[in-house]
């Protein structure tokens, strides 16, 4: 995916305002003992998740009531709209619940299924990744993915290896055996590190649109490549069986070979 439509300034301003509002909602609950509910897929959800998404949805309704919304906690509305916001109030709820900083709020804006804006905001540290068009930034400063091309020098992350089925686990293990080292459980924060050049590969399986779509404009604008594990481009979809994010074309091809 490569954004072809310019994001209007008013929409960009709304994305920043929503990230600020979500952060204000989430921060008071961080490292507090709060109730945890289980969703239908057994994943955890808290009042912080729900209240942060509610705040963002209200802001969209107030500013652009004709826009569509797809959110993790409260579903979709106006999905036929040209402009659709994709919201993940806390990506990495398990990290949030355990007091880890490896979580964030994610926001994407689609124009006719073309991701034109991606935003990742870490509410506690204040780190904010933004991707629009050909520009990727961290707190306003331009960022670029790494130029490492050899697997034996590469750093590989994945959010949740328990989400791999047996066949995908074997494929991931084959790749992990060739890299410098691997790390787990960083969710959207790993995508930020990839865009920043700290890591080289991010491999995911059985993830949803709100997990991935906000990351794509950031990574592509920073110089990265995003496909499935077979090298096929991702299209907008409710769920993705496999996702491979790589710092550059050469290491992407090397990772594909190992995954095969």
Secondary structure, 3 states (H helix, E strand, C coil): CCCCCCCCHHHHHHHHHHHHHHHHHHHCCCCCCCCCEECCCCCEECHHHHHHHHHHHHHHHHHCCCCEEEECCCEEECCCCCEEEEEEEEECHHHHHCCCCCCEEEEEEEECCEEEEEEEECCCCCCEEEEECCEEEECCEECCCCCCCCHHHCEEEECCHHHCCHHHHHHHHHHHCCCCEEEECCHHHHHHHHHHCCCCEEEEEEEEHHHHHHHHHHHHHCCCEEECCCCCECCCCCEEEEEEEECCHHHHHHHHHHHC
